[in-house]
């Protein structure tokens, strides 16, 4: 599988270590988490097709 340079650059860490607490999450956090999970699922499905 060929991985382009732009993709690899996007996968590099920005160096921030951020913790997530379900107990402290507000509605915006929960919506962002749901969007993130949906995006991950789309990306995994796209990668499976290739």
PQR file with spaces between the fields and no chain letter, atoms N, CA, C, O and H, PARSE charges and radii, in Angstrom:
ATOM       1  N    UNK     1       0.848   -1.184    0.000 -0.4000 1.5000
ATOM       2  CA   UNK     1       0.000    0.000    0.000 -0.0000 2.0000
ATOM       3  C    UNK     1       0.886    1.238    0.000  0.5500 1.7000
ATOM       4  O    UNK     1       1.795    1.350    0.822 -0.5500 1.4000
ATOM       5  N    UNK     2       0.632    2.150   -0.899 -0.4000 1.5000
ATOM       6  CA   UNK     2       1.405    3.380   -1.008 -0.0000 2.0000
ATOM       7  C    UNK     2       0.786    4.454   -0.116  0.5500 1.7000
ATOM       8  O    UNK     2      -0.414    4.721   -0.186 -0.5500 1.4000
ATOM       9  H    UNK     2      -0.107    2.059   -1.567  0.4000 1.0000
ATOM      10  N    UNK     3       1.621    5.063    0.718 -0.4000 1.5000
ATOM      11  CA   UNK     3       1.158    6.122    1.610 -0.0000 2.0000
ATOM      12  C    UNK     3       1.841    7.411    1.181  0.5500 1.7000
ATOM      13  O    UNK     3       3.068    7.479    1.121 -0.5500 1.4000
ATOM      14  H    UNK     3       2.595    4.846    0.775  0.4000 1.0000
ATOM      15  N    UNK     4       1.050    8.429    0.885 -0.4000 1.5000
ATOM      16  CA   UNK     4       1.664    9.666    0.419 -0.0000 2.0000
ATOM      17  C    UNK     4       2.199   10.508    1.582  0.5500 1.7000
ATOM      18  O    UNK     4       1.820   10.320    2.738 -0.5500 1.4000
ATOM      19  H    UNK     4       0.053    8.375    0.934  0.4000 1.0000
ATOM      20  N    UNK     5       3.078   11.427    1.242 -0.4000 1.5000
ATOM      21  CA   UNK     5       3.769   12.257    2.234 -0.0000 2.0000
ATOM      22  C    UNK     5       2.789   13.126    3.021  0.5500 1.7000
ATOM      23  O    UNK     5       2.952   13.297    4.230 -0.5500 1.4000
ATOM      24  H    UNK     5       3.385   11.580    0.303  0.4000 1.0000
ATOM      25  N    UNK     6       1.779   13.673    2.357 -0.4000 1.5000
ATOM      26  CA   UNK     6       0.809   14.542    3.020 -0.0000 2.0000
ATOM      27  C    UNK     6       0.041   13.779    4.102  0.5500 1.7000
ATOM      28  O    UNK     6      -0.224   14.309    5.181 -0.5500 1.4000
ATOM      29  H    UNK     6       1.646   13.533    1.375  0.4000 1.0000
ATOM      30  N    UNK     7      -0.312   12.531    3.798 -0.4000 1.5000
ATOM      31  CA   UNK     7      -1.016   11.709    4.788 -0.0000 2.0000
ATOM      32  C    UNK     7      -0.135   11.473    6.008  0.5500 1.7000
ATOM      33  O    UNK     7      -0.598   11.604    7.142 -0.5500 1.4000
ATOM      34  H    UNK     7      -0.097   12.100    2.921  0.4000 1.0000
ATOM      35  N    UNK     8       1.117   11.131    5.789 -0.4000 1.5000
ATOM      36  CA   UNK     8       2.022   10.861    6.908 -0.0000 2.0000
ATOM      37  C    UNK     8       2.226   12.113    7.757  0.5500 1.7000
ATOM      38  O    UNK     8       2.317   12.013    8.980 -0.5500 1.4000
ATOM      39  H    UNK     8       1.493   11.024    4.868  0.4000 1.0000
ATOM      40  N    UNK     9       2.301   13.279    7.139 -0.4000 1.5000
ATOM      41  CA   UNK     9       2.449   14.517    7.897 -0.0000 2.0000
ATOM      42  C    UNK     9       1.213   14.774    8.749  0.5500 1.7000
ATOM      43  O    UNK     9       1.322   15.293    9.860 -0.5500 1.4000
ATOM      44  H    UNK     9       2.227   13.360    6.145  0.4000 1.0000
ATOM      45  N    UNK    10       0.052   14.418    8.244 -0.4000 1.5000
ATOM      46  CA   UNK    10      -1.176   14.640    9.006 -0.0000 2.0000
ATOM      47  C    UNK    10      -1.283   13.682   10.185  0.5500 1.7000
ATOM      48  O    UNK    10      -2.029   13.952   11.127 -0.5500 1.4000
ATOM      49  H    UNK    10      -0.037   13.996    7.342  0.4000 1.0000
ATOM      50  N    UNK    11      -0.563   12.581   10.154 -0.4000 1.5000
ATOM      51  CA   UNK    11      -0.612   11.583   11.218 -0.0000 2.0000
ATOM      52  C    UNK    11       0.408   11.859   12.325  0.5500 1.7000
ATOM      53  O    UNK    11       0.423   11.151   13.332 -0.5500 1.4000
ATOM      54  H    UNK    11       0.042   12.361    9.389  0.4000 1.0000
ATOM      55  N    UNK    12       1.256   12.869   12.159 -0.4000 1.5000
ATOM      56  CA   UNK    12       2.250   13.175   13.173 -0.0000 2.0000
ATOM      57  C    UNK    12       1.596   13.866   14.354  0.5500 1.7000
ATOM      58  O    UNK    12       0.654   14.643   14.197 -0.5500 1.4000
ATOM      59  H    UNK    12       1.244   13.444   11.341  0.4000 1.0000
ATOM      60  N    UNK    13       2.107   13.572   15.532 -0.4000 1.5000
ATOM      61  CA   UNK    13       1.573   14.160   16.757 -0.0000 2.0000
ATOM      62  C    UNK    13       1.962   15.626   16.854  0.5500 1.7000
ATOM      63  O    UNK    13       3.033   16.029   16.400 -0.5500 1.4000
ATOM      64  H    UNK    13       2.873   12.941   15.660  0.4000 1.0000
ATOM      65  N    UNK    14       1.083   16.412   17.448 -0.4000 1.5000
ATOM      66  CA   UNK    14       1.404   17.815   17.682 -0.0000 2.0000
ATOM      67  C    UNK    14       2.097   17.999   19.028  0.5500 1.7000
ATOM      68  O    UNK    14       2.426   19.121   19.414 -0.5500 1.4000
ATOM      69  H    UNK    14       0.214   16.084   17.816  0.4000 1.0000
ATOM      70  N    UNK    15       2.315   16.898   19.739 -0.4000 1.5000
ATOM      71  CA   UNK    15       3.027   16.958   21.009 -0.0000 2.0000
ATOM      72  C    UNK    15       2.147   17.226   22.215  0.5500 1.7000
ATOM      73  O    UNK    15       2.632   17.218   23.347 -0.5500 1.4000
ATOM      74  H    UNK    15       2.047   15.987   19.426  0.4000 1.0000
ATOM      75  N    UNK    16       0.873   17.461   21.995 -0.4000 1.5000
ATOM      76  CA   UNK    16      -0.034   17.719   23.117 -0.0000 2.0000
ATOM      77  C    UNK    16      -0.574   16.398   23.644  0.5500 1.7000
ATOM      78  O    UNK    16      -0.966   15.523   22.872 -0.5500 1.4000
ATOM      79  H    UNK    16       0.479   17.467   21.076  0.4000 1.0000
ATOM      80  N    UNK    17      -0.592   16.264   24.954 -0.4000 1.5000
ATOM      81  CA   UNK    17      -1.153   15.083   25.599 -0.0000 2.0000
ATOM      82  C    UNK    17      -2.425   15.525   26.309  0.5500 1.7000
ATOM      83  O    UNK    17      -2.371   16.138   27.375 -0.5500 1.4000
ATOM      84  H    UNK    17      -0.274   16.975   25.581  0.4000 1.0000
ATOM      85  N    UNK    18      -3.564   15.210   25.714 -0.4000 1.5000
ATOM      86  CA   UNK    18      -4.841   15.695   26.228 -0.0000 2.0000
ATOM      87  C    UNK    18      -5.643   14.519   26.760  0.5500 1.7000
ATOM      88  O    UNK    18      -5.847   13.523   26.065 -0.5500 1.4000
ATOM      89  H    UNK    18      -3.607   14.712   24.848  0.4000 1.0000
ATOM      90  N    UNK    19      -6.092   14.645   27.991 -0.4000 1.5000
ATOM      91  CA   UNK    19      -6.918   13.603   28.592 -0.0000 2.0000
ATOM      92  C    UNK    19      -8.390   13.960   28.406  0.5500 1.7000
ATOM      93  O    UNK    19      -8.755   15.133   28.324 -0.5500 1.4000
ATOM      94  H    UNK    19      -5.927   15.454   28.556  0.4000 1.0000
ATOM      95  N    UNK    20      -9.216   12.935   28.340 -0.4000 1.5000
ATOM      96  CA   UNK    20     -10.652   13.134   28.209 -0.0000 2.0000
ATOM      97  C    UNK    20     -11.330   12.450   29.379  0.5500 1.7000
ATOM      98  O    UNK    20     -11.060   11.284   29.664 -0.5500 1.4000
ATOM      99  H    UNK    20      -8.919   11.983   28.406  0.4000 1.0000
ATOM     100  N    UNK    21     -12.202   13.164   30.052 -0.4000 1.5000
ATOM     101  CA   UNK    21     -12.943   12.604   31.176 -0.0000 2.0000
ATOM     102  C    UNK    21     -14.425   12.585   30.825  0.5500 1.7000
ATOM     103  O    UNK    21     -15.041   13.633   30.629 -0.5500 1.4000
ATOM     104  H    UNK    21     -12.422   14.111   29.820  0.4000 1.0000
ATOM     105  N    UNK    22     -14.981   11.400   30.750 -0.4000 1.5000
ATOM     106  CA   UNK    22     -16.405   11.261   30.437 -0.0000 2.0000
ATOM     107  C    UNK    22     -17.263   11.948   31.503  0.5500 1.7000
ATOM     108  O    UNK    22     -18.321   12.499   31.197 -0.5500 1.4000
ATOM     109  H    UNK    22     -14.481   10.549   30.910  0.4000 1.0000
ATOM     110  N    UNK    23     -16.801   11.909   32.748 -0.4000 1.5000
ATOM     111  CA   UNK    23     -17.562   12.513   33.846 -0.0000 2.0000
ATOM     112  C    UNK    23     -17.614   14.039   33.743  0.5500 1.7000
ATOM     113  O    UNK    23     -18.593   14.657   34.160 -0.5500 1.4000
ATOM     114  H    UNK    23     -15.942   11.461   32.996  0.4000 1.0000
ATOM     115  N    UNK    24     -16.564   14.642   33.188 -0.4000 1.5000
ATOM     116  CA   UNK    24     -16.496   16.102   33.090 -0.0000 2.0000
ATOM     117  C    UNK    24     -16.951   16.635   31.734  0.5500 1.7000
ATOM     118  O    UNK    24     -16.959   17.847   31.519 -0.5500 1.4000
ATOM     119  H    UNK    24     -15.769   14.140   32.849  0.4000 1.0000
ATOM     120  N    UNK    25     -17.326   15.750   30.826 -0.4000 1.5000
ATOM     121  CA   UNK    25     -17.691   16.153   29.470 -0.0000 2.0000
ATOM     122  C    UNK    25     -19.023   16.891   29.452  0.5500 1.7000
ATOM     123  O    UNK    25     -19.979   16.501   30.123 -0.5500 1.4000
ATOM     124  H    UNK    25     -17.319   14.765   31.001  0.4000 1.0000
ATOM     125  N    UNK    26     -19.064   17.971   28.664 -0.4000 1.5000
ATOM     126  CA   UNK    26     -20.333   18.666   28.459 -0.0000 2.0000
ATOM     127  C    UNK    26     -20.916   18.227   27.110  0.5500 1.7000
ATOM     128  O    UNK    26     -20.344   17.371   26.435 -0.5500 1.4000
ATOM     129  H    UNK    26     -18.288   18.288   28.119  0.4000 1.0000
ATOM     130  N    UNK    27     -22.031   18.803   26.726 -0.4000 1.5000
ATOM     131  CA   UNK    27     -22.707   18.398   25.491 -0.0000 2.0000
ATOM     132  C    UNK    27     -21.818   18.598   24.265  0.5500 1.7000
ATOM     133  O    UNK    27     -21.808   17.755   23.368 -0.5500 1.4000
ATOM     134  H    UNK    27     -22.496   19.498   27.274  0.4000 1.0000
ATOM     135  N    UNK    28     -21.072   19.703   24.217 -0.4000 1.5000
ATOM     136  CA   UNK    28     -20.175   19.945   23.083 -0.0000 2.0000
ATOM     137  C    UNK    28     -19.104   18.862   22.984  0.5500 1.7000
ATOM     138  O    UNK    28     -18.772   18.410   21.889 -0.5500 1.4000
ATOM     139  H    UNK    28     -21.080   20.387   24.946  0.4000 1.0000
ATOM     140  N    UNK    29     -18.564   18.446   24.134 -0.4000 1.5000
ATOM     141  CA   UNK    29     -17.558   17.382   24.144 -0.0000 2.0000
ATOM     142  C    UNK    29     -18.135   16.076   23.608  0.5500 1.7000
ATOM     143  O    UNK    29     -17.491   15.380   22.823 -0.5500 1.4000
ATOM     144  H    UNK    29     -18.833   18.813   25.024  0.4000 1.0000
ATOM     145  N    UNK    30     -19.342   15.751   24.033 -0.4000 1.5000
ATOM     146  CA   UNK    30     -19.975   14.507   23.599 -0.0000 2.0000
ATOM     147  C    UNK    30     -20.268   14.529   22.100  0.5500 1.7000
ATOM     148  O    UNK    30     -20.106   13.515   21.422 -0.5500 1.4000
ATOM     149  H    UNK    30     -19.865   16.316   24.671  0.4000 1.0000
ATOM     150  N    UNK    31     -20.697   15.677   21.582 -0.4000 1.5000
ATOM     151  CA   UNK    31     -20.958   15.799   20.145 -0.0000 2.0000
ATOM     152  C    UNK    31     -19.659   15.685   19.355  0.5500 1.7000
ATOM     153  O    UNK    31     -19.626   15.041   18.307 -0.5500 1.4000
ATOM     154  H    UNK    31     -20.829   16.501   22.134  0.4000 1.0000
ATOM     155  N    UNK    32     -18.597   16.299   19.847 -0.4000 1.5000
ATOM     156  CA   UNK    32     -17.297   16.213   19.178 -0.0000 2.0000
ATOM     157  C    UNK    32     -16.791   14.775   19.182  0.5500 1.7000
ATOM     158  O    UNK    32     -16.222   14.310   18.195 -0.5500 1.4000
ATOM     159  H    UNK    32     -18.623   16.822   20.698  0.4000 1.0000
ATOM     160  N    UNK    33     -16.995   14.081   20.281 -0.4000 1.5000
ATOM     161  CA   UNK    33     -16.576   12.686   20.374 -0.0000 2.0000
ATOM     162  C    UNK    33     -17.353   11.825   19.370  0.5500 1.7000
ATOM     163  O    UNK    33     -16.775   10.942   18.737 -0.5500 1.4000
ATOM     164  H    UNK    33     -17.457   14.459   21.083  0.4000 1.0000
ATOM     165  N    UNK    34     -18.634   12.076   19.226 -0.4000 1.5000
ATOM     166  CA   UNK    34     -19.452   11.329   18.265 -0.0000 2.0000
ATOM     167  C    UNK    34     -18.996   11.609   16.832  0.5500 1.7000
ATOM     168  O    UNK    34     -18.911   10.689   16.019 -0.5500 1.4000
ATOM     169  H    UNK    34     -19.103   12.793   19.741  0.4000 1.0000
ATOM     170  N    UNK    35     -18.700   12.880   16.517 -0.4000 1.5000
ATOM     171  CA   UNK    35     -18.201   13.220   15.179 -0.0000 2.0000
ATOM     172  C    UNK    35     -16.866   12.534   14.909  0.5500 1.7000
ATOM     173  O    UNK    35     -16.624   12.053   13.803 -0.5500 1.4000
ATOM     174  H    UNK    35     -18.769   13.628   17.177  0.4000 1.0000
ATOM     175  N    UNK    36     -16.011   12.492   15.912 -0.4000 1.5000
ATOM     176  CA   UNK    36     -14.705   11.852   15.766 -0.0000 2.0000
ATOM     177  C    UNK    36     -14.849   10.359   15.494  0.5500 1.7000
ATOM     178  O    UNK    36     -14.165    9.814   14.628 -0.5500 1.4000
ATOM     179  H    UNK    36     -16.208   12.883   16.810  0.4000 1.0000
ATOM     180  N    UNK    37     -15.727    9.708   16.222 -0.4000 1.5000
ATOM     181  CA   UNK    37     -15.952    8.276   16.015 -0.0000 2.0000
ATOM     182  C    UNK    37     -16.507    8.009   14.620  0.5500 1.7000
ATOM     183  O    UNK    37     -16.116    7.040   13.969 -0.5500 1.4000
ATOM     184  H    UNK    37     -16.283   10.151   16.926  0.4000 1.0000
ATOM     185  N    UNK    38     -17.419    8.866   14.158 -0.4000 1.5000
ATOM     186  CA   UNK    38     -17.994    8.705   12.820 -0.0000 2.0000
ATOM     187  C    UNK    38     -16.921    8.900   11.750  0.5500 1.7000
ATOM     188  O    UNK    38     -16.887    8.164   10.764 -0.5500 1.4000
ATOM     189  H    UNK    38     -17.737    9.653   14.687  0.4000 1.0000
ATOM     190  N    UNK    39     -16.054    9.880   11.939 -0.4000 1.5000
ATOM     191  CA   UNK    39     -14.972   10.122   10.984 -0.0000 2.0000
ATOM     192  C    UNK    39     -13.999    8.944   10.964  0.5500 1.7000
ATOM     193  O    UNK    39     -13.540    8.537    9.897 -0.5500 1.4000
ATOM     194  H    UNK    39     -16.082   10.478   12.740  0.4000 1.0000
ATOM     195  N    UNK    40     -13.685    8.401   12.126 -0.4000 1.5000
ATOM     196  CA   UNK    40     -12.808    7.229   12.197 -0.0000 2.0000
ATOM     197  C    UNK    40     -13.421    6.054   11.444  0.5500 1.7000
ATOM     198  O    UNK    40     -12.726    5.351   10.710 -0.5500 1.4000
ATOM     199  H    UNK    40     -14.058    8.732   12.993  0.4000 1.0000
ATOM     200  N    UNK    41     -14.719    5.842   11.628 -0.4000 1.5000
ATOM     201  CA   UNK    41     -15.399    4.736   10.951 -0.0000 2.0000
ATOM     202  C    UNK    41     -15.362    4.925    9.435  0.5500 1.7000
ATOM     203  O    UNK    41     -15.127    3.969    8.695 -0.5500 1.4000
ATOM     204  H    UNK    41     -15.283    6.412   12.225  0.4000 1.0000
ATOM     205  N    UNK    42     -15.593    6.159    8.971 -0.4000 1.5000
ATOM     206  CA   UNK    42     -15.530    6.429    7.529 -0.0000 2.0000
ATOM     207  C    UNK    42     -14.131    6.163    6.992  0.5500 1.7000
ATOM     208  O    UNK    42     -13.981    5.577    5.919 -0.5500 1.4000
ATOM     209  H    UNK    42     -15.783    6.935    9.573  0.4000 1.0000
ATOM     210  N    UNK    43     -13.113    6.584    7.718 -0.4000 1.5000
ATOM     211  CA   UNK    43     -11.735    6.399    7.268 -0.0000 2.0000
ATOM     212  C    UNK    43     -11.370    4.916    7.226  0.5500 1.7000
ATOM     213  O    UNK    43     -10.721    4.461    6.285 -0.5500 1.4000
ATOM     214  H    UNK    43     -13.235    7.061    8.589  0.4000 1.0000
ATOM     215  N    UNK    44     -11.786    4.168    8.243 -0.4000 1.5000
ATOM     216  CA   UNK    44     -11.501    2.731    8.261 -0.0000 2.0000
ATOM     217  C    UNK    44     -12.197    2.032    7.092  0.5500 1.7000
ATOM     218  O    UNK    44     -11.615    1.151    6.460 -0.5500 1.4000
ATOM     219  H    UNK    44     -12.313    4.539    9.007  0.4000 1.0000
ATOM     220  N    UNK    45     -13.428    2.419    6.807 -0.4000 1.5000
ATOM     221  CA   UNK    45     -14.159    1.829    5.686 -0.0000 2.0000
ATOM     222  C    UNK    45     -13.472    2.169    4.369  0.5500 1.7000
ATOM     223  O    UNK    45     -13.379    1.323    3.481 -0.5500 1.4000
ATOM     224  H    UNK    45     -13.901    3.135    7.320  0.4000 1.0000
ATOM     225  N    UNK    46     -12.997    3.388    4.241 -0.4000 1.5000
ATOM     226  CA   UNK    46     -12.308    3.815    3.024 -0.0000 2.0000
ATOM     227  C    UNK    46     -11.008    3.038    2.843  0.5500 1.7000
ATOM     228  O    UNK    46     -10.671    2.638    1.729 -0.5500 1.4000
ATOM     229  H    UNK    46     -13.073    4.076    4.963  0.4000 1.0000
ATOM     230  N    UNK    47     -10.277    2.825    3.936 -0.4000 1.5000
ATOM     231  CA   UNK    47      -9.007    2.105    3.866 -0.0000 2.0000
ATOM     232  C    UNK    47      -9.233    0.627    3.526  0.5500 1.7000
ATOM     233  O    UNK    47      -8.399    0.018    2.855 -0.5500 1.4000
ATOM     234  H    UNK    47     -10.551    3.150    4.842  0.4000 1.0000
ATOM     235  N    UNK    48     -10.344    0.045    3.978 -0.4000 1.5000
ATOM     236  CA   UNK    48     -10.648   -1.355    3.681 -0.0000 2.0000
ATOM     237  C    UNK    48     -10.907   -1.556    2.192  0.5500 1.7000
ATOM     238  O    UNK    48     -10.559   -2.595    1.632 -0.5500 1.4000
ATOM     239  H    UNK    48     -11.021    0.539    4.523  0.4000 1.0000
ATOM     240  N    UNK    49     -11.521   -0.557    1.548 -0.4000 1.5000
ATOM     241  CA   UNK    49     -11.860   -0.657    0.128 -0.0000 2.0000
ATOM     242  C    UNK    49     -10.623   -0.621   -0.757  0.5500 1.7000
ATOM     243  O    UNK    49     -10.644   -1.140   -1.873 -0.5500 1.4000
ATOM     244  H    UNK    49     -11.805    0.287    2.002  0.4000 1.0000
ATOM     245  N    UNK    50      -9.554   -0.019   -0.274 -0.4000 1.5000
ATOM     246  CA   UNK    50      -8.347    0.122   -1.108 -0.0000 2.0000
ATOM     247  C    UNK    50      -7.556   -1.108   -1.142  0.5500 1.7000
ATOM     248  O    UNK    50      -6.514   -1.153   -1.796 -0.5500 1.4000
ATOM     249  H    UNK    50      -9.537    0.402    0.632  0.4000 1.0000
